[in-house]
C-alpha cells in the first residue's frame, strides 16, 4: 500500500514556474512506474511518467517545459513546470503503478495505476 501526498500547487501568471512534489509513504517508489496526471472536468490526461530505470516520457503538450524526476532517498516524485500557460490550469495528481511503465510512458492508462494522491491545484492566469 502506498500513500501519496502532493504539494506545491498554486496560482501563477503565464510564463511562470511551479514545482510540484509528491511524497510517498508505505512503500518505496523506486521500482514503481510513477506518473503525473492532470484533470480538467472529467478529462484526465497523462502529463509525465518516470520508470524505475529513470526513463521519462511526456505528453506533447508539456514536452520541453515540464521535467519529471524522483528522489528515491526521499521517496518523493517531482514535476518542475516552466513557461506555464493558462492551458496548464488543472488539478494535478501523482500516481503509482506497481509495475514498470512497460515502455508506454504517458500512454499507460490511468486505470493501470493503483495509487493516487489527493491532487494539488494549479491555476495559471494570463
Number of C-alpha atoms within 10 A of each C-alpha: 10 18 16 23 20 23 18 15 18 14 14 18 14 17 14 14 17 18 16 22 23 24 19 22 15 10 12 15 25 18 17 20 26 30 31 26 21 22 18 13 8 6 7 16 19 22 27 26 29 24 25 17 12 15 14 20 22 22 17 11 11 16 12 12 14 20 20 24 20 21 12 14 9 12 17 20 26 21 23 15 19 17 15 23 17 15 13 20 19 21 18 26 27 31 28 25 22 16 15 17 25 10 12 12 23 23 17 17 12 18 8 14 19 13 17 20 20 14 22 20 18 21 18 19 16 10
